[in-house]
Amino acid sequence: MFNFLNKKPAAFSSAQPQEVSQKLKNEKPLVLDVREPGEYAQGHIKGSKLIPLGQLPARLAELGDKEREIVTVCRSGARSSQAATLLAARGYNVTNLAGGMMGWQSAGLPVQK
């Protein structure tokens, strides 16, 4: 009998803000912001796509090719980790932004409003 409690979650990687900043310059991943619209309006990574975490399962078709890297982002990294787990389980190539937008801003990286 299969034990669901011991099922290993799908793997995804995490990257520090400076690493993600370099990826944006060189590799052009899709930045997926999973915060709520009000949070997003207060400041986000330029070119990011907003799909709140609660809407993500119903909006997967908007993400495009599963081979393109997706960088998940939220305020602190918790919701984006949940999003990364969901996406990795569905076969997407996912990296989570460690520390979320708080880490991004602490690193002095640009924010668009």
C-alpha positions in Angstrom: 0.0 0.0 0.0 1.3 3.5 -0.9 1.9 5.8 2.0 1.1 9.4 0.9 2.6 10.8 4.1 6.1 9.7 3.0 5.7 11.0 -0.5 8.7 13.2 -1.3 7.7 16.7 -2.5 8.7 17.7 -6.0 12.1 19.4 -6.0 12.8 23.0 -6.9 15.8 25.2 -6.3 16.1 28.5 -4.4 18.2 31.5 -5.4 19.4 34.6 -3.5 18.2 38.0 -4.8 21.6 38.8 -6.6 21.4 35.4 -8.4 17.9 36.1 -9.6 19.0 39.6 -10.7 21.7 38.0 -12.9 19.2 35.4 -14.3 16.9 38.3 -15.3 19.8 39.8 -17.3 21.1 36.6 -18.9 18.4 33.9 -19.0 15.1 35.7 -19.1 13.0 33.5 -16.7 9.4 34.2 -16.1 9.1 36.0 -12.7 5.8 34.8 -11.1 4.6 37.0 -8.2 2.1 35.1 -6.1 1.2 37.9 -3.7 -2.2 39.7 -3.7 -2.8 42.7 -6.0 -2.5 45.3 -3.2 1.0 43.9 -2.3 2.0 43.8 -5.9 1.0 47.5 -6.4 3.3 48.5 -3.5 6.3 47.3 -5.5 7.3 44.4 -7.7 10.1 43.1 -9.9 9.9 44.7 -13.3 8.3 42.4 -15.9 6.9 40.0 -13.3 3.5 38.3 -13.8 1.0 38.5 -10.9 -1.0 35.4 -10.2 -2.1 35.2 -6.5 -1.3 31.9 -4.9 -4.9 31.0 -4.4 -5.6 31.5 -8.2 -2.5 29.6 -9.4 -4.0 26.1 -9.9 -6.7 27.5 -12.1 -4.3 29.8 -14.1 -1.5 27.4 -15.0 -2.2 27.8 -18.7 -1.0 31.4 -18.5 2.5 30.2 -17.6 3.4 28.9 -21.0 6.2 26.4 -21.8 7.2 24.1 -18.8 10.8 24.2 -19.9 11.2 28.0 -19.4 12.4 28.7 -15.9 9.9 30.3 -13.5 11.1 32.3 -10.5 8.4 32.4 -7.8 8.2 35.5 -5.6 6.2 36.6 -2.6 6.8 38.9 0.3 9.1 36.7 2.4 9.4 33.4 0.5 6.8 31.3 2.2 3.9 31.6 -0.3 6.3 31.4 -3.2 7.7 28.2 -1.8 4.2 26.8 -1.8 3.8 27.9 -5.4 7.2 26.4 -6.4 6.2 23.1 -4.8 2.9 23.1 -6.8 4.6 24.0 -10.1 7.5 21.5 -9.6 4.9 18.7 -9.0 3.4 19.6 -12.4 6.7 19.4 -14.2 7.7 23.1 -14.4 11.3 24.3 -14.1 11.1 26.4 -10.9 13.3 28.5 -8.7 12.1 30.2 -5.6 13.4 33.7 -4.7 14.9 33.3 -1.2 13.7 36.0 1.1 11.0 37.2 -1.3 10.6 40.9 -2.0 11.9 41.7 1.4 15.2 40.1 0.5 15.1 41.7 -3.0 14.7 45.2 -1.5 17.2 44.6 1.3 19.7 43.7 -1.5 19.1 47.1 -3.0 17.6 45.7 -6.2 15.1 47.8 -8.3 11.4 47.7 -7.6 8.7 48.9 -9.9 5.5 50.5 -8.7 
